[in-house]
Amino acid sequence: MVFIPESGRGTLCVSSQAGCSLDCSFCATGKQGFNSNLTVAEIVGQLWWANKNLGGYKDKLDRPVSNVVMMGMGEPLVKFQQCHGSSRNYDGRLRIRIIKT
């Protein structure tokens, strides 16, 4: 998980896997090898943890995390169901709006 603070917004890059089995030549994560796929709860937990623990950045915005991207560790399309399930939880319980592009 990586947090990118910007003026007026905060982007959280969440992971869908621990490691990655694809071994893409341009990506350092694949060189680490594959460990496991994250569950929906583990994916959602990254956003929950970030919203709870971002400290002083919370004071600058209504919501510390305004954007969530599946660009952390792992290839999200390999585990589409977990990623899709986590986005439904973002939209519901955590009140994060999902933009479909």
N, C-alpha and C positions, 0 to 999 in steps of 0.2 A: 504494500500500500504506500502510495506517495501522495502528499498533499501539495498542491501548487496554489499559493495565495496570489491573487491579483487584485488590482484596484476594483472594488465593488463586487468581487465574486471569489469563490474558492473552489478549485477543482480537485476531486479525489480520484486517483487512479487505483482501482481495486483489482485484486488478483482472483483468478478462478482456479488456479492450480498451485501446488507447491512444486516448483521446478516445471519442466516441460519436456515432452517426449519428441517434439518435432525437430529439434536440433537445426534450426534455421541458421544459415551462415552469418547473418547480420546481427544475431541476438545472443547476448551473453547468458540469458536464462537457460537456453537450450544446452549450453556447455556444462551446466550444473547437473544435468540429468533430471529425470522425472522422479518425484517422490509420491505425490498423491493428488487426486482431484478434491477440491474443496466442496463441502456440502453447501446447500442454500443458506443454512444458519451461519456457517463460517464466512460466506461472502457478505451477507447482510451484517454480520458482526463487525466487519471492517468499517462500514459506514457508521454503525452505532458507536463504536469506540472513538472514531474520529470526531463525531459530533459532541461526544461527552468530554474529550480530553484535549481539545485544541487550545485551551487556555486563553491567553490574551487576545487571540485573533477573534474570539467570539464577540468581543466588545465592538469590533469594527463593522460587523455585518449582522443583519437579522438572523441569518443562518450561516454558520461557518462553512458548511459544504453546500454550494448551490449547484454544482455540476458533478456527476458521477460518470466516469468512463471505465470501461472494462479493458484497461490497457496496462494492468499490472503484470504479475508473473503468470505465465501460462497463456494458452490460446483459447479464448472464450468460446469459439465455435465448436471446439472439440467436445465441450460439455454444455451444449446449448440449453438443455432443460434446466440445469442448475442456475445458469445465468439468467434465463427468462424468469424462473421462479424467484430469484433474488430481486429482480426489477419489480415484480408485483409487490413484494414486501416493502421496497423503497417507497413505492407509490402509495401504499396503504398505511401501514403502521408508522412509518417514519415521516410521512407527509412530504416526500420528495416528489416533485412533478417529473414524470417521464415524458421526454420529447421523442417522438418517433420520427426519424428522418429517413 
